[in-house]
């Protein structure tokens, strides 16, 4: 190893040592649709629960079947693990009365944290939504004293008229009573830091929690990025070039390295909480968190 390489490794080791015990994590899962996926989900929850996450969230679909699965998974997580379980709740394809009923059922079941979202518009929707995420936040605040998270988009929501309009929409959600914003995944750290500065400039004081997507499949990432308006930096493309079809271990190592570097840089900028999109797989997320000094309890 050259002297310069040794210095780089030493700098990385010191950076990781500085993080030890100084960051907090949360995890996102999605409701399973098959028996095999359900077993994978619970194996992942069992593994990641040992890292004492601040909360775990479960995504929510627009149809009633997916909604029911989310409700059941959330209640099971709370009962079986004692973790703070936060269901996603959307206001697309639901009336205010239905949303109040769902929220009250959650509250009566001991669920105190909700991720409030507008939700995806139905295909070929011809009219504007009757409710937006800010309206849902206000409704939840009226039902009970929920801890509410909302979504934020450092690289702008795909449907937003402009970056400024998107930022003002986030402010409306925070002003309505949201406690924090969790960002869409990103890879350009500077885009997050610029976004955080812009939030502060218009009076958003709530925490902007970065969403981290550990990459193990570059082709899947390209698909996700395509419909979420997430930019894939040239350096990321170069790092996966030539290994996209290699064995999973090689791709996992690269994906872990990228996520670790992002968290390390963001931590130096004062970020202490990180939200991981697990895709219901624990191995890569667990390895990343362990390397960052998040230890089992």
Phi, psi and omega in degrees: 000134180287164178300319181295318179296320179298321178295320180294318178296318179298319179296319178295315180300319180293320178298318178292323179296323180294335181278343190309112177077007186253002177237156176240153184229157170221161187227145176248137176234168172234152184291138183284155179243353178225166179296321179296316180295327178294319179295320177298317179301310185289329173297319180292317179298317180299318182291312186283338179296336180292345180272007177052058178296152177296324174195165171234138181248156179230129185289171193215129180263174183277342182263158188296327180297314179294321178301314181298320179297319178298312179305313184293317180296317181300312181294323178294320179300314181298315184287322187272335185239337184078003178290156171287113184255126185241106178284144166286143177222128180244156182254004173284135176065033176210141180275160175305323179295317179296320180295320177297320180296316179298314182296318180294322177297319176299312182300316181292341177268004178089008178275122185245349183240129178230140173263109187264123184226153172293313184100163180285138176290146176297152177303139177060032177296132185257352181225160182291151177299149177279338178226150175238174183301323179297324176293321179294320177301314180297320179297315180297319178298328179286331181284312183195174184274064180288151165273118190242128172254149176229173182265149176224155188227093181303331180252019173079134178298139183304332183265356184291144178291329179198167178297323180292320177298320179295320179295318179295326177295321176298319179298322177298322179292319179292317180296332179286346175130009177290147183271330185201165173239139175250128185278156164301153178297154181205168177230344176271099183301323180298327179295321176295314183295321176296318179297317179299319178296320180293324176299313180297324184294332179257013172093016175277113182258350181293155179293137176253097186277122180288134175269125184248123177251105175294126186265124173236349180222105186294325179294321176294320177302315179302321179294313178301314183296328183297322182255008177244001180065031178266130180276134173264109183299155181299324181295327179290317177301317181295322183292329179269348181299126178092347179237005183303331181253010178287178181295158186298324181299316179299315182292324178296318180299318179292316179298320178295317180300317181296313181296319180298316179298319180298312181297320180299314180294316181294324178298321177297336179268012174097003179281132182241341181244138181225136181249121184258128173274103191276339188055030178066017177246132186264333194302307185292315180297318179298315181298319179297311182297320179297316179297326181281358177096009175276109189258150175300149179253000000 
